[in-house]
Amino acid sequence: MVFQIEVFGQTCSTSTYFKAATRSENTARYNAWVTAAGESPDQTITFENYTNGQTLNNINLGRLGASILNLENSGSSGIVAHNDIGSAPPIGTRGARIDDNSNDGDDIRISFTTPVNYVGFYIIDLNGSSSTHQVRVNYSDGTLCNFTIDGVNENCQCEEFLGIVAPTGKLIQNIELYPNGGSQYGIDNLMYGTVSSPCTLPLGTAPSLTCPKVAQFNIHDGIGSCDIDENVPGDRFNCAASLSQLSRNTGNTTCECNDEASCVGDWAHSEADNWSQGSEVFFTINFDPTKTVNFGELLIQALTGPNIGGINENLNYPRRLAVRVYQNGTQIFTTNGITMSTTTWTYHSVNLSSLVNRPGNAT
């Protein structure tokens, strides 16, 4: 007996999806997707932090409620993290392997509790390049569209990129993939995000929009030198903001992250450092004083332990995070006691939504 799935809805515009036909096209199609989205992805789920065989089926994988559901096998074996994706390797150590409960390549749904503007991922070992498969995009307003993609070569390092961008005025609630024949297959490097609107408003206007990501800092190890990368995407300055260097007070001096000569030793952690001594790492965001700003979320991705940045030493590394926010020298927000993981990179969210109508500077 043969069952055929018929998917109703209009055909998606070719300007909204980007599929590599071969692995060699991945970079070009990824770049086209990023250009259409208007930004690099906010979130990337690599599945590297999961163990072989650990279930990924319908669990919360990341921010905005990202999840993957096997529509034909909702059990723990329906989708698992694994280093063997239908006899093909993942991109890194592990990817998401979809079970073959139906012997026809199980259907999956990639969902978000908070709708997103764009989604991208790499498909692995999908029944050979000559096959065709149906993709359905379900938008948050209840409408949908469909398109067809080619398959992916099997039993090789042959992953192919697929990226989808919502048309203007729509948001993606979920994406469904309906394989046409095949067996086990997988996905890796699930990427997604939302495109924020400008958040600057005339002074005195009640803000209704939140700022996009303004800056990102990465502190690698802090052993004997200022080993810090700064990434401030220029196209994100919709909040009319300027940013100072990352700094740290050490005694009577201030060490900035871009001055390694004077920072030697100052970024190493001391057992004496604590929340009350003012030796925390800080940076200053200067907002346009003629505008009001509605803060949203401070998102910190952290890992602490003796093997940060590939250096394995017995460090006096911090076990907890604390956050202070100052405006023009006055503390306006504080929280502490955020426990840091010593084994995996973990997101810590600090809600700053109470900080509204705040012209001027914030540290």
N, C-alpha and C positions, 0 to 999 in steps of 0.2 A: 504494500500500500504506500502511495506517495502523497505527501502533504505539500502543498505549495502555499507560501505566505504571500498575500497580496497587501501591499502597503499603499494606503490612499493618501492623497494630498498633492499639492502642486510640486513641480520640480524646483529644487533650489537653484538660485542664480549661480552661474559658474564663477561669479566674482566673490562668492561667499565661502568657497571651499578650495583647498589647495592640497592635492594629492600627488606625491612623487610616484612616477611610474617605475623607477628603478632607484636603487640606493644612491647612485651617483647624482640624482636630482634632489636629494634631501636638503642640501644647503640652500639651493635656489628656491625651493617651495617653502621652506621654513622662513626665509627672508621675506618672501612675498606675503606670507601669512602675517608676520610681524608688522610689515608696512600697512597692511589692510587693517590690522587691529589698532595701530597707532602707538604701540608700545611693546616692549619685551614682556614676556609673561610675568605676572605677579607671583604665581605659585608654580612649582615644579615638584612632582612626586616621582621619585626614582625607584622606590621599593627596596632600596639598599638596606634600610634599617630593619627589614623583616627577615625571618629565618626561612630556610627551605621548608616548604610544606605548610607554612603559617597561612591561615585563611585570610583572604582579602574580600570575601564575598559579602557585599552589603554592609561593610563596616565604614566608619568615618575615617577617611584617609587624609584629610587636611582641612584647611580653612574653607569657609563658605559651604561646608557640609558636603564635600566631594565624596562620592562613593561609586563603586562598580557592582552591578548585580548581574549574575547569570540568570537569564530569564527562563532557562530550562532545568537548572539545578540550583536551587536556593540553599543547599546544604553547605557545610564547611569546605567540601572538596570542589565546589563549583568554580571558584577562582582562588588560586593560591600563589604565594610568592615562590619563585623557583629559578634555578640556574639552567634548567633544561626546558625550553619552550617548544614542545612538539619536535624535539631533536634539533632545534636551532638555539643559539645562544642569545641571551638578552644583551642590552647595550652595555651594561656594567656587570655586576655580580649577579643581580636578580632582576626579574621582571614579573609581570602579572600573567600567569598561565591560566587560560580558560579551558575548562573541562570539555570533554567530547561526549556528554551524556546521550546525545541524540545520534551520534555517528554522522552528523552533518555540520559540525562546527557550531557549538552552542551560541545562541543569540545573547547579546549583553546590552545593558543600559548604563551609561555613565551619567550620573545625576548630580545636581547641586541644590541644596536647600535654599541657598541664595542664588538667584539666576545670575549668569555671567555673560560677558560680551563676546568671549572667544574661548575656544578649546582646541588643544592640539595634542597629538600623541604619535608614537611610532607603532606600526603594526608589524608583527613578527609571524612568519611561517603560515600565511593564510592561503593554503590550497593552490599555490602556484600562480604565476603571473598571468596565465591565460584565463583564469576564472574571473567571474564578476560577482559583486556583492552589493547589497542594498544598505544604505545609510539613511536613517530618519532623524531629522532635527526637530525637536518639540520646543516651541517657544513658550514663554511664561504667560502669554495672552491666550493660550489654547490653540493657536494655529500651528501648522507644521509644514515641512517640505521634505522632499526625498531626493537623493541622487545615487548614482551607481559608481562604484570604484572597481578597479582591477585588483587582483589578488597579489600576493607577495611570494617570491620564491621560497622554497622549503629547504630545510636541513642545511642552512648556511647563515653566515652573518649578513643578512639581506634585508634588515628592517627598513620600512618605508614610512615617510612622514605623511600624516593627514592633519590638516588644520582647518578649522571652521570659524567663521566670524559672523556674528549676528548682523542683519541689515539694520540700518538706522531706524530707531524707534522700537526695536525688539531686543529681547534678552533670551539667552538659551537656558531652558530648564533642564533638559536632558538630551542625550544623543543615543540612538539605538543602532547597533550593527547587526545585520542579519546575514551571516555567512551562507553561501550557496555551495554546499558540499564541503568536503575537507575533514579535518580531524582537530586535534589540539592546536591552538594558536595562542597568541599573546599580544599584550601591549606593554609599552615601557615609556618612561619619561612623560607622564601625564601633566600637561601644562594648561593653565587657565587663568582667568582674571577678569576684573572689571575696569572699565575706563572711567575715571572720575571726571566730573565737570569742574570748571574753574570755581574757586570758592571765595574769591574776593568780592565784597559787597560794599556799597557806600556806608560810611561810618554812621552808626545808629540804626542800621537795618538789621532785623533779627536774622541771623544766618540760618539757612536751611540746607546748605551743602557742606560737605566735609572736604578737608584738604586731601589731595592725592599724596602719594609717597614723596616726601621732600628729600630725604637723604638716606644713605645706607653706609654703615661703617662695618668693617670686618677686622677684629683684633685677633691675630692668629695665636701667638704664644706669649708675648710680653716678657721674654727672658733676656735680660741684659740689653735690649734695644727696643726701639719703637717700631715694631713690625706691624704696621697698620696700613690698610688700603682704604682709600676714600672713594666713594662712588656717589656723585651727586648728579643725577640725570637732569640735564639742562631743560629738557622739554617738560619737566614736571613742575616748573616754578609758576604754576597758576595762582599761587598764593602771594605773589609779589614778595618773595622772601629771599634773604641772603643768609649764608651759613658760615660759621666760624670753623676753624680746624678743631679736631678732637684734641682735648687737653686734659691735663691732670695736675693738680696742685701737689707739690712735694716740698714740704717745709715752707720756706718763704718765697719760693719760686714757682713758676708755672711752666710746665713742659708741654709743648705742642707736638702733635704726632708727625708733623712734616719736618721736624728738626732733629734728626737722629743723633747728631753729634752731641747735643746737650741732653738727650733723653736716655743715654746709656745708663742702665740700671734703674732709671726712675719709673719704668713701666713694670718692673718686676713686683710681684705682690708681697706685701709684708704681713706677718702675722699680727702686727700691731694695728693694721688698717681696720677701721670699722665705720659704721654708719655715722657716728657722731663726730668724726675727726675731719671731715671735709676733704678727704683724699680721693674722692670718687672721680671717675672719668666724666667729662662733660663737654658739651658743645652748645653754642648759642645760635638760635634762629632769630634773625631780625625781620620782623614783618613790617610792611608798609603801614605807618601810623595813621594813614587816612582810611584804612580798611579795617573791617572787623573779621575775625576768624573764628570758625567753629571747629575746634579740635575734635578728632574722632578717636583714634586708637594709636597707642605706641606699641609696636610689635617688635619684640626682641627674640631673635633666634640664638640660642646659646647652647654650648657644650663646655663643661668644665671637667678637668681631669688631667692625669699625668701624661696624656698622649694627644695633646692639642697640636695641630699643625705638624704631626709626625715626629714631634720631639718627646722622647720618653724619659722624663726626669721626675724626681720627687719634688714637685712644686708646692708652694704655699698658695694653691689656687683657691679662688673664692667658691664658697658653697651656696651662697644666696645672693640674690639681686635686690637692690633697692632703687627707687626712683624718686627724685625731687624735681619739681618744676618751679622756676622763679620767673617773675615778671618784673623787669626794671629793678632787680635787686630784692624783691619781696617774694618769699616763698608762697606759692598759691596752690601747691599740690604736693602730697607726699604719700608714699606707700613703701613698705619693705617686707622682708621675710619671704620673698619669692624663691623657692627652692630650685636650684639648678641641677640638671641631670649630669651624671658623671659618665654616662655610657652612650647616649644618643643625642643628636641635635634636636632640641625641643623648642617650640614656640611658646613664648610667654606674652600674654596680652594685658596691657594696662589701659583701662578705659579712661580717656581724657575728655569725654563728651560734656562734662560739667564746665569746662573752660571755654565759655562762649563770650562773645563781645570783648575780645582781648586784643586791642591794638597795642603796638609796641613790640618789645623784645621778650623772648622766652628762652630760658636756659634749661 
